[in-house]
Amino acid sequence: MKKVSFLLFVLCCFAVPPVFSATADDIRVKSEVDKAFLTIGDPVTYTVTIEHAPDIQIHSSIPAPASDILEIKKVEDLHSKNKGQVMTGRRFILTTYRLGEFILDPVVIQYHKDGQPVKTIQTEKLFLTVKSIAEGDPKEDIRDVKSVVLLPLHLKKIFFPIAVIALGLIGFWIYKILRKKKALAHTEASPLTAEEEALMRLNELFESDLFKRGFIKIYYLKLSEILKTYFERRYTILAVESTTLEILRALRPQHLDSALFQKIQYVLEAADLAKFAKWIPTAPEILQINKKSEEIIRESALVPQPVHEEASHGV
């Protein structure tokens, strides 16, 4: 797996066609992916097949992609016969938790026919690009409106499911109100401002020995919790139990400065990678994440308004 420039990726893989390779012998190999653009955590199907005449012997197995970038979720072996041809192959369900543009290296297959030396054939390179989940809102398919079908249902049969749905909506509404009140109560009870409390907790985390002891996941769980708690107090949104995407969506109506919004996205996504994808940041990356975390709080803190006192008037 190699990182490549976005320009090379667009030129070589925009249409994501299946890639064939063939020789003068009755054999050909094919490699393909079901999509070239994906976001962090999305599955992608990667398939390699070998189609050949029955008198050709295959000496190579199809290897799995390098696991330093792509995580293998499922592997399926393929085998069939069609019109006198033998087809074998493997199908991989993959996912990744790193951003960038990547190459799936060619697969080299060794084979031979009776009385002939061993030959090789290989697939071409395939290209993938992984985007951030917050680069755009998820797209939904738009389908034609179907005609209404009237069903002869009695009122008693539909009352119960309607009541269940209504109670669920009411429960969710009450939950949101209670969460907001809890956030406001925490703000009123704390002797520190949201900014002071967050900076104090960040400094305690930075001075801890979690990294030295190898507790990287716990470190970024605490970092993420500190920032989410701060967002709840500062913007009165549901953040502690929300995902990164949900938090970014909730912050959009706040009309934050674009540079500040990008820092929030960078730090939360980096914390997610460390928590869920077992990513281990380098020392410069750790310092960068810590620095941006402090900048997020300082740049988004409420500016205290000056108190204007009325001047006393003499008699």
C-alpha positions as CSV (number, residue, x, y, z in Angstrom):
1,M,0.0,0.0,0.0
2,K,1.5,3.4,-1.0
3,K,0.2,6.9,-0.6
4,V,-0.3,8.7,-3.9
5,S,-1.2,12.2,-4.9
6,F,-4.9,13.1,-5.5
7,L,-4.1,14.1,-9.1
8,L,-2.7,10.7,-9.9
9,F,-5.7,9.1,-8.3
10,V,-8.2,11.1,-10.3
11,L,-6.5,10.4,-13.6
12,C,-6.2,6.7,-13.0
13,C,-9.3,5.7,-11.1
14,F,-12.2,8.2,-11.6
15,A,-14.5,5.7,-13.2
16,V,-13.3,2.7,-11.0
17,P,-13.4,0.1,-13.9
18,P,-12.5,-3.5,-13.3
19,V,-8.9,-4.1,-14.3
20,F,-8.0,-7.0,-16.6
21,S,-4.7,-8.5,-17.5
22,A,-4.2,-11.3,-20.0
23,T,-1.5,-13.2,-22.0
24,A,-1.3,-15.2,-25.2
25,D,-2.3,-18.3,-23.0
26,D,-5.9,-18.9,-22.2
27,I,-5.8,-17.2,-18.9
28,R,-6.8,-13.8,-17.5
29,V,-7.0,-12.1,-14.1
30,K,-9.2,-9.3,-13.0
31,S,-9.2,-7.0,-9.9
32,E,-11.9,-4.5,-9.0
33,V,-13.4,-2.5,-6.1
34,D,-17.0,-1.5,-5.8
35,K,-16.2,2.1,-5.1
36,A,-13.2,4.4,-5.2
37,F,-14.4,7.1,-2.8
38,L,-15.3,6.2,0.8
39,T,-15.3,7.8,4.3
40,I,-13.7,6.5,7.5
41,G,-15.3,3.2,8.5
42,D,-17.1,2.6,5.3
43,P,-16.9,-1.0,3.8
44,V,-15.4,-1.5,0.4
45,T,-15.5,-4.8,-1.6
46,Y,-12.2,-5.8,-3.3
47,T,-12.4,-8.8,-5.7
48,V,-9.6,-10.7,-7.5
49,T,-10.5,-13.5,-10.0
50,I,-8.5,-15.8,-12.2
51,E,-10.2,-17.3,-15.3
52,H,-8.3,-20.0,-17.2
53,A,-8.6,-23.1,-19.4
54,P,-8.7,-26.4,-17.5
55,D,-5.2,-27.5,-18.8
56,I,-3.6,-24.5,-17.0
57,Q,-2.2,-25.1,-13.5
58,I,-2.2,-22.2,-11.0
59,H,0.7,-22.1,-8.5
60,S,-0.1,-18.9,-6.6
61,S,-2.7,-18.0,-4.0
62,I,-4.4,-14.6,-3.9
63,P,-2.9,-12.7,-1.0
64,A,-4.9,-10.4,1.3
65,P,-4.2,-6.6,1.0
66,A,-1.6,-5.2,3.4
67,S,-3.3,-4.7,6.8
68,D,-1.4,-1.5,7.8
69,I,-4.0,0.6,6.0
70,L,-7.0,-1.6,5.3
71,E,-8.7,-3.7,7.9
72,I,-10.1,-7.0,6.6
73,K,-13.7,-7.6,7.8
74,K,-14.6,-10.7,5.7
75,V,-13.0,-13.0,3.2
76,E,-14.8,-15.2,0.7
77,D,-13.3,-17.8,-1.7
78,L,-14.8,-18.0,-5.2
79,H,-14.9,-21.0,-7.5
80,S,-17.0,-21.8,-10.6
81,K,-17.0,-23.3,-14.1
82,N,-18.5,-21.6,-17.1
83,K,-18.3,-22.7,-20.8
84,G,-15.3,-24.9,-20.3
85,Q,-13.4,-22.2,-18.3
86,V,-12.4,-22.4,-14.6
87,M,-12.8,-19.4,-12.4
88,T,-11.3,-19.0,-9.0
89,G,-10.8,-15.9,-6.8
90,R,-11.2,-14.2,-3.5
91,R,-13.6,-11.4,-2.3
92,F,-12.5,-9.2,0.6
93,I,-14.7,-6.8,2.6
94,L,-12.4,-4.1,3.8
95,T,-12.6,-0.9,5.8
96,T,-10.1,1.8,6.8
97,Y,-9.7,4.5,9.5
98,R,-7.1,6.6,7.9
99,L,-7.6,9.5,5.5
100,G,-5.8,9.9,2.2
101,E,-5.3,8.3,-1.3
102,F,-4.0,4.8,-1.4
103,I,-2.9,2.1,-4.0
104,L,-3.9,-1.6,-4.0
105,D,-0.7,-3.2,-5.3
106,P,-0.9,-5.6,-8.3
107,V,-1.5,-9.3,-7.6
108,V,1.1,-11.6,-9.3
109,I,-0.1,-15.1,-10.3
110,Q,2.2,-17.9,-11.3
111,Y,0.9,-20.6,-13.7
112,H,2.0,-23.2,-16.3
113,K,0.8,-25.5,-19.0
114,D,2.0,-29.1,-19.5
115,G,5.5,-29.2,-21.0
116,Q,6.0,-25.4,-20.7
117,P,7.9,-23.3,-18.1
118,V,6.2,-21.4,-15.3
119,K,4.9,-18.0,-16.3
120,T,3.5,-15.0,-14.4
121,I,0.5,-12.7,-15.0
122,Q,-0.6,-9.8,-12.8
123,T,-3.4,-7.4,-12.3
124,E,-3.0,-3.6,-12.5
125,K,-3.0,-1.2,-9.6
126,L,-6.3,0.0,-8.0
127,F,-6.7,3.3,-6.3
128,L,-8.8,4.3,-3.3
129,T,-9.4,7.7,-1.6
130,V,-10.7,8.0,2.0
131,K,-12.4,11.3,2.9
132,S,-13.4,12.8,6.2
133,I,-16.9,12.1,7.4
134,A,-17.6,15.8,7.9
135,E,-16.7,16.9,4.3
136,G,-20.3,16.9,3.5
137,D,-23.7,15.8,4.8
138,P,-24.6,12.2,4.0
139,K,-26.3,11.9,0.7
140,E,-29.7,10.1,0.4
141,D,-31.2,8.6,-2.6
142,I,-34.2,10.4,-4.0
143,R,-36.9,8.1,-5.2
144,D,-40.1,8.6,-7.1
145,V,-43.3,9.0,-5.0
146,K,-45.4,5.9,-5.3
147,S,-49.1,6.0,-5.5
148,V,-51.1,5.8,-2.3
149,V,-52.6,2.3,-1.5
150,L,-55.7,2.4,0.7
151,L,-55.9,-0.4,3.2
152,P,-59.2,-1.3,4.9
153,L,-57.8,-1.1,8.5
154,H,-60.0,-0.8,11.6
155,L,-59.3,2.0,14.1
156,K,-58.5,-0.5,16.9
157,K,-55.8,-2.2,14.8
158,I,-53.9,1.0,14.2
159,F,-54.4,2.7,17.5
160,F,-51.8,0.7,19.4
161,P,-48.8,1.2,17.1
162,I,-49.7,4.9,16.8
163,A,-49.8,5.2,20.6
164,V,-46.4,3.4,20.9
165,I,-44.8,5.8,18.4
166,A,-46.3,8.8,20.1
167,L,-45.0,7.7,23.5
168,G,-41.6,7.2,22.0
169,L,-41.5,10.7,20.6
170,I,-42.7,12.2,23.9
171,G,-40.0,10.2,25.8
172,F,-37.3,11.4,23.5
173,W,-38.5,15.0,23.9
174,I,-38.5,14.7,27.7
175,Y,-35.0,13.2,27.5
176,K,-33.7,16.2,25.5
177,I,-35.2,18.7,28.0
178,L,-33.8,16.8,31.0
179,R,-30.3,16.7,29.3
180,K,-30.4,20.5,28.7
181,K,-31.5,21.2,32.3
182,K,-28.7,18.9,33.5
183,A,-26.1,20.9,31.4
184,L,-27.5,24.2,32.7
185,A,-27.5,23.0,36.3
186,H,-23.9,21.9,36.0
187,T,-23.0,25.3,34.6
188,E,-24.7,27.0,37.5
189,A,-23.2,24.7,40.2
190,S,-19.6,24.8,39.0
191,P,-17.6,27.6,40.6
192,L,-15.4,27.6,37.5
193,T,-16.3,28.8,34.0
194,A,-16.6,26.3,31.2
195,E,-13.2,27.5,29.9
196,E,-11.4,27.4,33.2
197,E,-12.7,23.9,34.1
198,A,-11.8,22.5,30.6
199,L,-8.3,24.1,30.6
200,M,-7.7,22.8,34.2
201,R,-8.7,19.2,33.2
202,L,-6.6,19.4,30.0
203,N,-3.5,20.4,32.0
204,E,-4.1,17.5,34.4
205,L,-4.4,15.1,31.4
206,F,-1.2,16.5,29.7
207,E,0.8,16.1,32.9
208,S,-0.4,12.5,33.5
209,D,1.7,9.4,32.8
210,L,-1.0,7.6,30.6
211,F,1.2,7.8,27.5
212,K,4.3,6.5,29.3
213,R,2.3,3.5,30.6
214,G,0.9,2.8,27.1
215,F,-2.8,3.8,27.9
216,I,-3.3,5.6,24.6
217,K,-6.9,4.8,24.2
218,I,-7.7,5.9,27.8
219,Y,-5.8,9.2,27.2
220,Y,-7.9,10.1,24.1
221,L,-11.1,8.9,25.8
222,K,-10.4,11.5,28.5
223,L,-9.4,14.2,26.0
224,S,-12.6,13.6,24.0
225,E,-14.7,13.7,27.2
226,I,-13.2,17.0,28.3
227,L,-14.0,18.7,25.0
228,K,-17.5,17.2,24.8
229,T,-18.3,18.4,28.3
230,Y,-17.0,21.8,27.4
231,F,-19.2,22.0,24.3
232,E,-22.2,21.1,26.4
233,R,-21.5,23.9,28.8
234,R,-20.4,26.5,26.3
235,Y,-23.0,25.9,23.5
236,T,-25.8,24.1,25.5
237,I,-25.8,21.1,23.1
238,L,-25.9,17.3,23.6
239,A,-22.3,16.3,23.2
240,V,-21.1,13.9,25.9
241,E,-23.0,10.9,24.5
242,S,-22.9,12.1,20.8
243,T,-20.7,11.0,18.0
244,T,-18.2,13.3,16.3
245,L,-20.6,13.7,13.3
246,E,-23.5,14.6,15.5
247,I,-21.4,17.2,17.4
248,L,-20.2,18.8,14.2
249,R,-23.8,19.0,13.0
250,A,-24.9,20.6,16.3
251,L,-22.2,23.2,16.1
252,R,-22.9,24.3,12.6
253,P,-25.8,26.6,13.6
254,Q,-23.4,28.3,16.0
255,H,-21.7,29.9,13.0
256,L,-18.2,29.3,14.3
257,D,-15.1,30.7,12.6
258,S,-14.1,28.2,9.9
259,A,-10.6,27.8,11.3
260,L,-12.0,27.0,14.8
261,F,-14.5,24.5,13.3
262,Q,-11.7,22.7,11.4
263,K,-9.6,22.5,14.6
264,I,-12.6,20.9,16.4
265,Q,-13.1,18.4,13.5
266,Y,-9.3,17.6,13.5
267,V,-9.0,16.9,17.2
268,L,-12.3,14.9,17.5
269,E,-11.5,12.7,14.5
270,A,-7.9,12.1,15.8
271,A,-9.3,11.1,19.1
272,D,-11.7,8.7,17.4
273,L,-8.9,7.1,15.4
274,A,-6.9,6.5,18.6
275,K,-10.0,5.1,20.5
276,F,-11.5,2.9,17.8
277,A,-8.8,2.2,15.1
278,K,-5.9,1.6,17.4
279,W,-4.0,4.5,15.8
280,I,-0.8,5.4,17.7
281,P,0.2,9.1,17.1
282,T,3.8,10.2,16.9
283,A,5.3,12.6,19.4
284,P,4.8,15.6,17.1
285,E,1.2,14.6,16.4
286,I,0.5,14.3,20.1
287,L,1.8,17.8,20.7
288,Q,-0.2,19.1,17.7
289,I,-3.4,17.6,19.1
290,N,-2.8,18.9,22.6
291,K,-2.1,22.4,21.3
292,K,-5.2,22.5,19.1
293,S,-7.3,21.3,22.1
294,E,-6.2,24.3,24.1
295,E,-6.7,26.6,21.2
296,I,-10.3,25.3,20.7
297,I,-11.2,26.3,24.3
298,R,-9.4,29.7,24.3
299,E,-10.8,30.7,20.9
300,S,-14.3,29.7,21.6
301,A,-14.5,31.0,25.2
302,L,-17.1,33.6,26.0
303,V,-15.7,37.1,26.2
304,P,-16.8,38.7,29.5
305,Q,-18.8,41.9,29.0
306,P,-17.6,44.9,31.0
307,V,-19.9,46.1,33.8
308,H,-20.8,49.7,33.5
309,E,-21.4,51.3,36.9
310,E,-23.4,54.5,37.2
311,A,-21.3,57.4,38.4
312,S,-22.4,58.8,41.8
313,H,-23.7,62.4,41.6
314,G,-22.9,64.9,44.4
315,V,-25.4,67.4,45.8
